């Protein structure tokens, strides 16, 4: 089948039903497979545009597949799994639309893998997804022990947005914000080695904001007693855990870090909140 035949089929179906067809309607009524469609077009949206039609999400009910395809296009173009904030900046649909269809943002990689499995046109995107996303749909969740909402991650969304809103002439927070964004992505995907390293990177990055040369000075000389106690937890416990994972050489037996071991999020939030207070 040629590209022009696909475009003619889209137009004919639109004329028949009196509106822009959904991808499922096109597949069911024309019997043209997705594999054939995606040989010529990167997405259903692009096929509609080539046919002179526009998808109108206000008049046409979105299928789960429409959302997953746009999410997959983002992954393909950017070579990474997006946070919800990254997707909302560049993707077609809103976070609330995904939430209405799928619930938690953290399950989208799993949902996409289920949708794309066995479809050659999505092999490049599947190769980017970690295999661990398969476990999200079957892993039991202990809600009493769960501290963080996966939609916000290790660094709370409200705190991250406060940092993003700061414009300070003395300190450029771009690197700190990027650390926090990557920290959330790693935490959501169970990359606990990376979480420990990123938290350590943050505490080593911020001492100049407190007019200190290093974080040891922050933890012993800056702020109230309660603040210093939180910072000493980062300085002593977090640093030793991160250093242990970073510098220990290969051994005959290993025990991997878990969520509990690398959970310094409360202390980190105290640190970030003080940065917000100083710089806003």
SULSUL-V645643 format. One record per helix or strand of 3 or more residues. SS is the DSSP state (@ for helix, = for strand). FROM is the first residue (numbers start at 1). TO is the last residue. If there is no record, write none. Layout:
# SULSUL-V645643
ss-><SS/SS>
from-><FROM/FROM>
to-><TO/TO>
This chain:
# SULSUL-V645643
ss-><@/@/@/@/@/@/@/@/@/@/@/@/@/@/@/@/@>
from-><3/23/34/44/64/84/95/105/120/131/157/174/192/207/215/225/265>
to-><17/30/40/50/78/90/102/116/126/137/164/188/205/210/221/247/279>
